[in-house]
Amino acid sequence: MDTSVALGLKEGETAAWLKESEPISEESPRLRRLLRTLRQLDDKQLSTVGYMARSLVPPEAR
C-alpha cells in the first residue's frame, strides 16, 4: 500500500505538517531576521540559543 494513500493524501500531495508555514504578517522584521538566522543553526547551536532565550523570560511569564 502506498504511504500517501495510508495517510489519506492524493498521489504527489505533501502532508500539511511537512510544509513550511507561511510567515505571519504581524511578525516584525526583527523577528523574521532572527528566524532566518535560527534556521541556519545545527541542533546543538539551536538548543543552546533556546536555553539562553528561556533564561531571558521572566519566571512569571513562563
Biopython code that builds the backbone (N, CA, C, O; Angstrom):
import numpy as np
from Bio.PDB.StructureBuilder import StructureBuilder

atoms = [
    (1, "MET", "N", (0.842, -1.178, 0.000)),
    (1, "MET", "CA", (0.000, 0.000, 0.000)),
    (1, "MET", "C", (0.889, 1.243, 0.000)),
    (1, "MET", "O", (1.867, 1.308, 0.745)),
    (2, "ASP", "N", (0.557, 2.211, -0.818)),
    (2, "ASP", "CA", (1.277, 3.467, -0.899)),
    (2, "ASP", "C", (1.072, 4.258, 0.389)),
    (2, "ASP", "O", (-0.048, 4.357, 0.889)),
    (3, "THR", "N", (2.154, 4.819, 0.924)),
    (3, "THR", "CA", (2.033, 5.568, 2.187)),
    (3, "THR", "C", (1.137, 6.792, 2.040)),
    (3, "THR", "O", (0.467, 7.180, 2.997)),
    (4, "SER", "N", (1.111, 7.405, 0.863)),
    (4, "SER", "CA", (0.234, 8.558, 0.651)),
    (4, "SER", "C", (-1.224, 8.164, 0.854)),
    (4, "SER", "O", (-1.995, 8.901, 1.470)),
    (5, "VAL", "N", (-1.596, 7.003, 0.333)),
    (5, "VAL", "CA", (-2.970, 6.517, 0.489)),
    (5, "VAL", "C", (-3.261, 6.246, 1.960)),
    (5, "VAL", "O", (-4.338, 6.571, 2.458)),
    (6, "ALA", "N", (-2.292, 5.650, 2.649)),
    (6, "ALA", "CA", (-2.475, 5.350, 4.071)),
    (6, "ALA", "C", (-2.677, 6.623, 4.891)),
    (6, "ALA", "O", (-3.386, 6.614, 5.897)),
    (7, "LEU", "N", (-2.054, 7.712, 4.456)),
    (7, "LEU", "CA", (-2.192, 8.984, 5.154)),
    (7, "LEU", "C", (-3.389, 9.799, 4.669)),
    (7, "LEU", "O", (-3.652, 10.893, 5.169)),
    (8, "GLY", "N", (-4.100, 9.259, 3.701)),
    (8, "GLY", "CA", (-5.271, 9.962, 3.174)),
    (8, "GLY", "C", (-4.919, 11.082, 2.219)),
    (8, "GLY", "O", (-5.702, 12.016, 2.044)),
    (9, "LEU", "N", (-3.744, 11.001, 1.595)),
    (9, "LEU", "CA", (-3.306, 12.034, 0.665)),
    (9, "LEU", "C", (-3.481, 11.555, -0.767)),
    (9, "LEU", "O", (-3.482, 10.355, -1.043)),
    (10, "LYS", "N", (-3.628, 12.508, -1.665)),
    (10, "LYS", "CA", (-3.645, 12.182, -3.089)),
    (10, "LYS", "C", (-2.206, 11.951, -3.529)),
    (10, "LYS", "O", (-1.269, 12.423, -2.886)),
    (11, "GLU", "N", (-2.038, 11.224, -4.626)),
    (11, "GLU", "CA", (-0.700, 10.936, -5.121)),
    (11, "GLU", "C", (0.055, 12.236, -5.393)),
    (11, "GLU", "O", (-0.456, 13.121, -6.079)),
    (12, "GLY", "N", (1.271, 12.352, -4.855)),
    (12, "GLY", "CA", (2.094, 13.527, -5.053)),
    (12, "GLY", "C", (1.800, 14.676, -4.100)),
    (12, "GLY", "O", (2.512, 15.681, -4.105)),
    (13, "GLU", "N", (0.765, 14.541, -3.286)),
    (13, "GLU", "CA", (0.407, 15.596, -2.334)),
    (13, "GLU", "C", (1.292, 15.495, -1.094)),
    (13, "GLU", "O", (1.615, 14.395, -0.646)),
    (14, "THR", "N", (1.680, 16.632, -0.545)),
    (14, "THR", "CA", (2.503, 16.671, 0.660)),
    (14, "THR", "C", (1.617, 16.918, 1.868)),
    (14, "THR", "O", (0.712, 17.751, 1.823)),
    (15, "ALA", "N", (1.881, 16.188, 2.953)),
    (15, "ALA", "CA", (1.115, 16.374, 4.185)),
    (15, "ALA", "C", (1.299, 17.802, 4.687)),
    (15, "ALA", "O", (2.391, 18.360, 4.590)),
    (16, "ALA", "N", (0.239, 18.389, 5.220)),
    (16, "ALA", "CA", (0.268, 19.776, 5.682)),
    (16, "ALA", "C", (1.346, 19.998, 6.733)),
    (16, "ALA", "O", (1.982, 21.052, 6.755)),
    (17, "TRP", "N", (1.556, 19.016, 7.605)),
    (17, "TRP", "CA", (2.536, 19.193, 8.670)),
    (17, "TRP", "C", (3.970, 19.159, 8.166)),
    (17, "TRP", "O", (4.888, 19.514, 8.905)),
    (18, "LEU", "N", (4.187, 18.733, 6.905)),
    (18, "LEU", "CA", (5.529, 18.735, 6.327)),
    (18, "LEU", "C", (5.848, 20.037, 5.603)),
    (18, "LEU", "O", (7.012, 20.325, 5.324)),
    (19, "LYS", "N", (4.828, 20.817, 5.301)),
    (19, "LYS", "CA", (5.025, 22.070, 4.579)),
    (19, "LYS", "C", (5.504, 23.141, 5.544)),
    (19, "LYS", "O", (5.069, 23.210, 6.693)),
    (20, "GLU", "N", (6.410, 23.973, 5.051)),
    (20, "GLU", "CA", (6.886, 25.086, 5.882)),
    (20, "GLU", "C", (5.774, 26.113, 5.987)),
    (20, "GLU", "O", (5.152, 26.479, 4.990)),
    (21, "SER", "N", (5.535, 26.565, 7.191)),
    (21, "SER", "CA", (4.456, 27.522, 7.395)),
    (21, "SER", "C", (4.816, 28.875, 6.800)),
    (21, "SER", "O", (5.980, 29.273, 6.759)),
    (22, "GLU", "N", (3.789, 29.560, 6.347)),
    (22, "GLU", "CA", (3.968, 30.908, 5.827)),
    (22, "GLU", "C", (4.206, 31.856, 6.996)),
    (22, "GLU", "O", (3.611, 31.687, 8.060)),
    (23, "PRO", "N", (5.058, 32.840, 6.812)),
    (23, "PRO", "CA", (5.283, 33.778, 7.912)),
    (23, "PRO", "C", (4.014, 34.563, 8.217)),
    (23, "PRO", "O", (3.268, 34.937, 7.312)),
    (24, "ILE", "N", (3.784, 34.801, 9.473)),
    (24, "ILE", "CA", (2.634, 35.584, 9.896)),
    (24, "ILE", "C", (2.939, 37.042, 9.584)),
    (24, "ILE", "O", (4.019, 37.537, 9.908)),
    (25, "SER", "N", (1.999, 37.723, 8.959)),
    (25, "SER", "CA", (2.249, 39.091, 8.517)),
    (25, "SER", "C", (2.528, 40.039, 9.680)),
    (25, "SER", "O", (3.132, 41.093, 9.482)),
    (26, "GLU", "N", (2.097, 39.680, 10.893)),
    (26, "GLU", "CA", (2.315, 40.543, 12.035)),
    (26, "GLU", "C", (3.721, 40.412, 12.617)),
    (26, "GLU", "O", (4.084, 41.166, 13.520)),
    (27, "GLU", "N", (4.518, 39.467, 12.114)),
    (27, "GLU", "CA", (5.870, 39.313, 12.630)),
    (27, "GLU", "C", (6.693, 40.531, 12.238)),
    (27, "GLU", "O", (6.643, 40.987, 11.096)),
    (28, "SER", "N", (7.434, 41.042, 13.176)),
    (28, "SER", "CA", (8.261, 42.216, 12.906)),
    (28, "SER", "C", (9.451, 41.809, 12.034)),
    (28, "SER", "O", (9.840, 40.642, 12.019)),
    (29, "PRO", "N", (10.022, 42.761, 11.316)),
    (29, "PRO", "CA", (11.222, 42.454, 10.527)),
    (29, "PRO", "C", (12.347, 41.888, 11.392)),
    (29, "PRO", "O", (13.109, 41.027, 10.952)),
    (30, "ARG", "N", (12.442, 42.380, 12.624)),
    (30, "ARG", "CA", (13.485, 41.896, 13.540)),
    (30, "ARG", "C", (13.280, 40.423, 13.853)),
    (30, "ARG", "O", (14.244, 39.659, 13.885)),
    (31, "LEU", "N", (12.031, 40.013, 14.087)),
    (31, "LEU", "CA", (11.729, 38.612, 14.370)),
    (31, "LEU", "C", (11.976, 37.744, 13.141)),
    (31, "LEU", "O", (12.496, 36.635, 13.269)),
    (32, "ARG", "N", (11.617, 38.220, 11.967)),
    (32, "ARG", "CA", (11.860, 37.457, 10.733)),
    (32, "ARG", "C", (13.359, 37.250, 10.507)),
    (32, "ARG", "O", (13.782, 36.172, 10.091)),
    (33, "ARG", "N", (14.169, 38.294, 10.784)),
    (33, "ARG", "CA", (15.624, 38.151, 10.642)),
    (33, "ARG", "C", (16.161, 37.117, 11.622)),
    (33, "ARG", "O", (17.008, 36.296, 11.269)),
    (34, "LEU", "N", (15.665, 37.162, 12.852)),
    (34, "LEU", "CA", (16.094, 36.192, 13.862)),
    (34, "LEU", "C", (15.729, 34.767, 13.435)),
    (34, "LEU", "O", (16.545, 33.854, 13.563)),
    (35, "LEU", "N", (14.526, 34.577, 12.938)),
    (35, "LEU", "CA", (14.100, 33.245, 12.490)),
    (35, "LEU", "C", (14.960, 32.745, 11.337)),
    (35, "LEU", "O", (15.309, 31.566, 11.294)),
    (36, "ARG", "N", (15.307, 33.632, 10.399)),
    (36, "ARG", "CA", (16.182, 33.223, 9.289)),
    (36, "ARG", "C", (17.530, 32.764, 9.822)),
    (36, "ARG", "O", (18.083, 31.772, 9.347)),
    (37, "THR", "N", (18.061, 33.483, 10.810)),
    (37, "THR", "CA", (19.347, 33.109, 11.402)),
    (37, "THR", "C", (19.241, 31.779, 12.134)),
    (37, "THR", "O", (20.117, 30.925, 12.000)),
    (38, "LEU", "N", (18.163, 31.597, 12.916)),
    (38, "LEU", "CA", (17.980, 30.357, 13.672)),
    (38, "LEU", "C", (17.886, 29.146, 12.753)),
    (38, "LEU", "O", (18.348, 28.064, 13.113)),
    (39, "ARG", "N", (17.300, 29.310, 11.581)),
    (39, "ARG", "CA", (17.165, 28.183, 10.639)),
    (39, "ARG", "C", (18.512, 27.697, 10.114)),
    (39, "ARG", "O", (18.607, 26.591, 9.582)),
    (40, "GLN", "N", (19.549, 28.510, 10.258)),
    (40, "GLN", "CA", (20.882, 28.131, 9.776)),
    (40, "GLN", "C", (21.690, 27.363, 10.825)),
    (40, "GLN", "O", (22.763, 26.845, 10.515)),
    (41, "LEU", "N", (21.192, 27.284, 12.056)),
    (41, "LEU", "CA", (21.929, 26.638, 13.138)),
    (41, "LEU", "C", (21.738, 25.128, 13.136)),
    (41, "LEU", "O", (20.710, 24.623, 12.685)),
    (42, "ASP", "N", (22.736, 24.415, 13.641)),
    (42, "ASP", "CA", (22.578, 22.970, 13.815)),
    (42, "ASP", "C", (21.830, 22.718, 15.132)),
    (42, "ASP", "O", (21.546, 23.659, 15.873)),
    (43, "ASP", "N", (21.517, 21.473, 15.416)),
    (43, "ASP", "CA", (20.706, 21.130, 16.589)),
    (43, "ASP", "C", (21.333, 21.592, 17.898)),
    (43, "ASP", "O", (20.636, 22.114, 18.767)),
    (44, "LYS", "N", (22.628, 21.407, 18.045)),
    (44, "LYS", "CA", (23.302, 21.788, 19.290)),
    (44, "LYS", "C", (23.271, 23.306, 19.481)),
    (44, "LYS", "O", (23.003, 23.792, 20.580)),
    (45, "GLN", "N", (23.545, 24.046, 18.415)),
    (45, "GLN", "CA", (23.507, 25.503, 18.488)),
    (45, "GLN", "C", (22.091, 25.997, 18.790)),
    (45, "GLN", "O", (21.907, 26.906, 19.600)),
    (46, "LEU", "N", (21.108, 25.404, 18.144)),
    (46, "LEU", "CA", (19.716, 25.805, 18.356)),
    (46, "LEU", "C", (19.281, 25.532, 19.790)),
    (46, "LEU", "O", (18.564, 26.334, 20.388)),
    (47, "SER", "N", (19.711, 24.409, 20.339)),
    (47, "SER", "CA", (19.402, 24.084, 21.725)),
    (47, "SER", "C", (20.005, 25.113, 22.672)),
    (47, "SER", "O", (19.358, 25.544, 23.626)),
    (48, "THR", "N", (21.245, 25.502, 22.406)),
    (48, "THR", "CA", (21.921, 26.498, 23.243)),
    (48, "THR", "C", (21.189, 27.832, 23.200)),
    (48, "THR", "O", (20.980, 28.461, 24.238)),
    (49, "VAL", "N", (20.801, 28.265, 22.009)),
    (49, "VAL", "CA", (20.065, 29.528, 21.874)),
    (49, "VAL", "C", (18.720, 29.423, 22.599)),
    (49, "VAL", "O", (18.274, 30.390, 23.217)),
    (50, "GLY", "N", (18.079, 28.267, 22.528)),
    (50, "GLY", "CA", (16.808, 28.063, 23.228)),
    (50, "GLY", "C", (16.951, 28.222, 24.731)),
    (50, "GLY", "O", (16.115, 28.858, 25.372)),
    (51, "TYR", "N", (18.007, 27.648, 25.299)),
    (51, "TYR", "CA", (18.259, 27.799, 26.740)),
    (51, "TYR", "C", (18.484, 29.266, 27.099)),
    (51, "TYR", "O", (17.960, 29.763, 28.096)),
    (52, "MET", "N", (19.267, 29.943, 26.273)),
    (52, "MET", "CA", (19.537, 31.355, 26.538)),
    (52, "MET", "C", (18.249, 32.181, 26.466)),
    (52, "MET", "O", (18.001, 33.032, 27.320)),
    (53, "ALA", "N", (17.444, 31.926, 25.453)),
    (53, "ALA", "CA", (16.198, 32.686, 25.291)),
    (53, "ALA", "C", (15.253, 32.441, 26.461)),
    (53, "ALA", "O", (14.633, 33.380, 26.960)),
    (54, "ARG", "N", (15.135, 31.180, 26.910)),
    (54, "ARG", "CA", (14.258, 30.883, 28.047)),
    (54, "ARG", "C", (14.745, 31.557, 29.311)),
    (54, "ARG", "O", (13.938, 31.944, 30.156)),
    (55, "SER", "N", (16.064, 31.705, 29.458)),
    (55, "SER", "CA", (16.591, 32.352, 30.662)),
    (55, "SER", "C", (16.281, 33.842, 30.679)),
    (55, "SER", "O", (16.307, 34.455, 31.746)),
    (56, "LEU", "N", (15.992, 34.433, 29.545)),
    (56, "LEU", "CA", (15.662, 35.856, 29.461)),
    (56, "LEU", "C", (14.205, 36.152, 29.787)),
    (56, "LEU", "O", (13.850, 37.292, 30.084)),
    (57, "VAL", "N", (13.354, 35.116, 29.731)),
    (57, "VAL", "CA", (11.923, 35.304, 30.012)),
    (57, "VAL", "C", (11.714, 35.278, 31.519)),
    (57, "VAL", "O", (12.156, 34.347, 32.192)),
    (58, "PRO", "N", (11.043, 36.292, 32.052)),
    (58, "PRO", "CA", (10.805, 36.303, 33.496)),
    (58, "PRO", "C", (9.988, 35.074, 33.932)),
    (58, "PRO", "O", (9.098, 34.634, 33.205)),
    (59, "PRO", "N", (10.290, 34.526, 35.112)),
    (59, "PRO", "CA", (9.608, 33.312, 35.576)),
    (59, "PRO", "C", (8.077, 33.424, 35.570)),
    (59, "PRO", "O", (7.390, 32.447, 35.271)),
    (60, "GLU", "N", (7.545, 34.589, 35.893)),
    (60, "GLU", "CA", (6.089, 34.729, 35.930)),
    (60, "GLU", "C", (5.457, 34.701, 34.525)),
    (60, "GLU", "O", (4.248, 34.508, 34.396)),
    (61, "ALA", "N", (6.266, 34.891, 33.487)),
    (61, "ALA", "CA", (5.753, 34.876, 32.123)),
    (61, "ALA", "C", (5.853, 33.497, 31.479)),
    (61, "ALA", "O", (5.335, 33.285, 30.382)),
    (62, "ARG", "N", (6.512, 32.563, 32.151)),
    (62, "ARG", "CA", (6.702, 31.222, 31.569)),
    (62, "ARG", "C", (5.491, 30.364, 31.766)),
    (62, "ARG", "O", (5.476, 29.209, 31.341)),
]
sb = StructureBuilder()
sb.init_structure("model")
sb.init_model(0)
sb.init_chain("A")
sb.init_seg("    ")
for serial, (resi, resn, name, xyz) in enumerate(atoms, 1):
    if name == "N":
        sb.init_residue(resn, " ", resi, " ")
    sb.init_atom(name, np.array(xyz, "f"), 0.0, 1.0, " ", f" {name:<3s}", serial, name[0])
structure = sb.get_structure()
